[in-house]
Amino acid sequence: MKHEWNIWVVGGDQRQAQLAVQLARDGHTVHTYALERAGELGEGVEPERDLRGAVRADCVILPLPVTGEGTLLNTPLSEGSLPLAEVLDRLRPGQIVCAGLVTPPVAALADARGLTLHDYFAREELAIANAVPTAEGAIQIAMEELPITLHGARVLVVGYGRLGRALAPRLAALGARVSVAARKWSDLAWIEAEGYGVEHSGQLRGWLCGYDLILNTVPARLLEEETLRDLKPGCLVLDLASKPGGVDFEAARRLGVKAVWALSLPGKVAPVTAARAIKSTIYNILNELGV
């Protein structure tokens, strides 16, 4: 097992740019591609004009999410667009590729080329680490968008997974009157034991009229038109769930409900912290593989 790796970081946003910086600081050989708008990344990070050298990498790191529109690589910090297939075509069979939020079509592209693809976004340690900056980012948005303080506000967190568990105590610490909606009876018991109000996520219709803020963490359509009709004027809805999300945004527009789909908050509000979490997860993957 090596202690210094040759790593290529290809595409992505400020998370991947900061990831390249942190990898270089750890002593690895780091090359970047399709990150030209990230600016100067410092000593040890080598920007590349093409992908020819990527075939020699111990690991190629692709963005989170790996694709943007269709099968194009997610490259918001690049001047041009880049088909994912073109990137994968430059790699050798068996080469290790780490990517975030891998879809079945992406997995099929990698499999057809004999690549060893790992979805770092699917790892539990990254999901837990991402919950903290996501919760902080959501609270920041709520403070900016609401005309009232969170102190004293009635707030509902929908879902009691990793993110729900990070959100509820932080909101309560700011003085919000927090309720949490969940489906499992065991989760509802824990929610009540923690001192929060309790809602059943399968029975929200008719019970949301008193809330000032609703934060959804569940990637399933729980906040549909009939449920949104119950909201009082001025209630803010933040959807923190990954696609397909949990809010009917078209219905929200028709009803005049202010709803925000806040995706990829770790990369927007704390890219350095988000990059550190991705780096740790990729180290875990490479160490498990014995690279």
C-alpha positions in Angstrom: 0.0 0.0 0.0 1.4 3.4 -1.1 1.4 6.5 1.1 1.7 8.8 -1.9 -0.7 8.6 -4.8 -0.9 10.0 -8.3 -4.4 11.5 -8.4 -6.3 13.3 -11.1 -9.2 15.6 -10.1 -11.4 16.1 -13.2 -14.3 18.6 -13.3 -16.5 19.8 -10.5 -17.0 22.9 -8.4 -15.2 24.5 -5.5 -15.3 21.3 -3.6 -13.1 19.5 -6.1 -10.8 22.6 -6.4 -10.3 22.6 -2.7 -9.9 18.8 -2.7 -7.0 19.1 -5.1 -5.4 21.7 -2.8 -5.8 19.5 0.2 -4.5 16.3 -1.6 -1.4 18.2 -2.7 -0.8 19.5 0.9 -0.9 15.8 2.0 2.0 15.1 -0.3 0.2 13.4 -3.3 0.9 14.1 -6.9 -2.2 16.0 -8.0 -3.3 16.9 -11.6 -6.5 18.8 -12.4 -8.5 19.1 -15.6 -11.6 21.1 -16.4 -11.1 23.3 -13.3 -9.5 26.3 -15.1 -11.9 28.8 -13.7 -11.0 27.8 -10.1 -8.0 30.1 -10.3 -4.5 29.4 -8.9 -4.7 26.3 -6.6 -1.1 26.6 -5.3 2.0 24.6 -5.1 1.7 20.9 -5.9 -1.4 21.1 -8.1 -0.7 20.7 -11.8 -3.4 21.9 -14.2 -3.5 19.9 -17.4 -4.6 20.8 -20.9 -5.6 17.3 -21.8 -6.3 13.9 -20.2 -3.5 11.9 -21.8 -1.6 11.5 -18.5 -4.7 10.4 -16.6 -4.2 6.8 -17.7 -1.3 6.6 -15.2 -3.3 7.8 -12.2 -3.8 5.7 -9.1 -7.2 7.3 -8.8 -9.3 9.6 -11.0 -11.8 11.7 -9.0 -14.9 12.9 -10.7 -17.4 15.5 -9.4 -20.4 15.4 -7.1 -22.7 15.0 -8.9 -20.7 13.3 -11.6 -22.9 14.6 -14.5 -24.7 17.8 -15.2 -26.9 17.9 -18.3 -27.5 14.5 -19.7 -24.2 12.6 -19.9 -22.0 15.7 -19.8 -19.5 15.8 -17.0 -20.4 18.3 -14.3 -17.9 21.1 -15.1 -19.1 24.5 -13.7 -15.5 25.7 -13.3 -14.6 24.9 -16.9 -15.0 27.1 -20.1 -16.4 24.2 -22.1 -18.6 21.1 -21.9 -17.1 17.6 -21.7 -18.9 14.4 -22.4 -18.3 11.9 -19.6 -17.7 9.1 -22.1 -14.7 11.0 -23.5 -13.2 11.2 -20.0 -13.7 7.5 -19.4 -12.3 6.6 -22.8 -8.9 8.0 -21.8 -8.6 5.6 -18.8 -7.3 2.1 -18.7 -9.4 -1.0 -17.9 -9.4 -1.7 -14.1 -8.4 1.9 -13.3 -10.0 3.2 -10.0 -12.5 6.0 -10.5 -14.3 7.8 -7.7 -17.4 9.8 -8.5 -20.3 11.3 -6.6 -24.0 10.5 -7.0 -23.5 7.8 -9.7 -26.5 7.1 -11.7 -27.2 3.8 -13.5 -26.3 5.3 -16.9 -22.9 6.5 -15.5 -22.3 3.1 -13.9 -23.0 1.5 -17.3 -20.5 3.7 -19.1 -17.8 2.8 -16.6 -18.7 -0.9 -16.6 -18.5 -1.0 -20.4 -14.9 0.2 -20.2 -13.9 -2.1 -17.4 -13.3 0.7 -14.9 -13.5 0.2 -11.1 -16.1 2.8 -10.2 -16.8 3.8 -6.6 -19.5 6.3 -5.6 -18.1 8.3 -2.7 -21.4 10.0 -2.2 -23.0 6.7 -1.3 -20.6 6.2 1.6 -22.1 6.6 5.1 -19.1 8.5 6.5 -19.5 11.2 3.8 -23.3 11.4 4.3 -22.8 12.0 8.1 -20.0 14.6 7.5 -22.2 16.5 4.9 -25.1 16.8 7.3 -23.4 19.5 9.4 -22.6 22.0 6.6 -26.0 21.3 5.0 -27.8 22.0 8.3 -25.8 25.2 8.8 -26.4 26.3 5.2 -30.2 25.7 5.6 -30.3 27.7 8.8 -28.4 30.5 6.9 -31.0 30.5 4.1 -33.9 30.5 6.6 -32.4 33.5 8.5 -32.0 35.4 5.2 -35.5 34.6 3.8 -37.7 34.7 6.9 -39.1 38.1 8.1 -39.0 36.7 11.7 -36.3 35.3 13.9 -35.8 31.6 14.3 -36.1 32.2 18.1 -39.8 31.6 18.8 -40.6 30.3 15.3 -42.5 27.1 14.8 -40.3 24.9 12.7 -41.0 21.4 11.2 -38.2 19.1 10.1 -39.5 16.4 7.8 -37.4 13.3 8.1 -35.2 12.0 11.0 -32.2 10.6 9.1 -28.7 12.0 9.3 -29.7 15.5 8.2 -32.8 15.7 10.3 -30.8 14.7 13.4 -28.3 17.5 12.6 -31.0 20.1 12.0 -33.3 19.6 14.9 -30.9 20.4 17.8 -29.3 23.3 16.0 -32.7 24.9 15.4 -33.7 24.2 19.0 -30.5 25.8 20.2 -31.5 29.0 18.4 -34.8 29.1 20.3 -37.0 27.6 17.6 -40.0 25.5 18.7 -39.1 22.4 16.7 -41.2 19.5 15.6 -40.0 16.5 13.5 -41.9 14.3 11.2 -40.9 10.7 10.6 -42.5 7.5 9.5 -41.0 4.8 11.7 -42.5 4.4 15.1 -39.0 4.0 16.6 -37.9 7.3 15.2 -41.1 9.0 16.5 -40.3 7.6 19.9 -36.8 9.0 19.8 -38.1 12.4 18.5 -40.4 12.6 21.5 -37.7 11.5 23.9 -35.5 14.3 22.6 -38.2 16.8 23.5 -39.4 17.8 20.0 -42.9 17.9 18.8 -44.0 14.9 16.8 -45.7 14.6 13.4 -46.2 11.4 11.3 -44.7 12.0 7.8 -47.4 9.9 6.2 -50.1 12.1 7.8 -49.1 15.6 7.2 -52.2 16.9 5.4 -54.2 19.1 7.7 -51.5 19.5 10.3 -49.1 22.1 8.9 -51.1 25.3 9.3 -49.2 26.6 12.4 -45.6 26.4 11.1 -43.4 29.3 10.1 -40.7 27.2 8.5 -40.6 23.7 7.0 -37.4 21.9 6.1 -37.7 18.7 4.1 -34.9 16.2 4.1 -36.7 13.3 2.5 -36.2 12.6 -1.3 -39.9 11.6 -1.8 -42.9 13.8 -2.7 -44.4 14.4 0.8 -45.2 18.0 0.3 -47.8 17.9 -2.5 -50.4 20.5 -3.4 -53.1 19.4 -0.9 -50.5 19.5 1.8 -49.1 22.9 0.8 -52.6 24.3 0.8 -52.6 24.0 4.6 -49.6 26.4 5.0 -50.2 29.8 6.5 -49.2 32.9 4.6 -45.5 33.6 4.8 -44.5 30.0 5.7 -41.1 29.3 4.1 -40.4 25.8 2.7 -36.8 24.6 2.2 -36.3 21.4 0.3 -32.9 20.0 1.2 -33.4 16.6 -0.4 -31.6 15.4 -3.4 -33.4 14.7 -6.7 -36.3 14.2 -7.1 -36.8 16.2 -3.9 -39.9 16.2 -1.7 -41.8 19.4 -2.7 -44.2 20.0 -5.6 -42.6 23.3 -6.7 -45.1 23.9 -9.5 -48.0 23.7 -6.9 -46.0 25.9 -4.6 -45.8 28.6 -7.3 -49.5 28.4 -8.0 -50.4 28.7 -4.3 -47.9 31.5 -3.7 -45.9 29.4 -1.3 -42.2 30.5 -1.0 -40.3 27.3 -1.6 -36.5 27.0 -2.1 -34.8 23.9 -3.4 -31.4 24.2 -1.7 -29.2 21.6 -3.4 -25.5 20.9 -2.8 -25.2 23.2 0.2 -21.9 21.8 1.5 -20.2 22.9 -1.7 -21.8 26.4 -1.6 -21.5 27.3 2.0 -18.4 25.4 3.2 -16.4 24.0 0.2 -13.2 23.6 2.3 -15.0 21.5 4.9 -16.9 19.6 2.1 -13.6 18.9 0.4 -12.1 17.6 3.6 -15.0 15.1 4.0 -14.6 13.9 0.4 -10.9 13.5 0.8 -11.3 11.4 3.9 -13.8 9.2 2.2 -11.6 8.7 -0.8 -8.7 7.8 1.4 -10.9 5.2 3.1 -11.8 3.7 -0.4 -8.2 3.5 -1.5 -7.0 2.0 1.8 -9.8 -0.6 1.6 -8.7 -1.5 -1.9 -5.1 -1.7 -0.8 -3.8 0.8 -3.3 
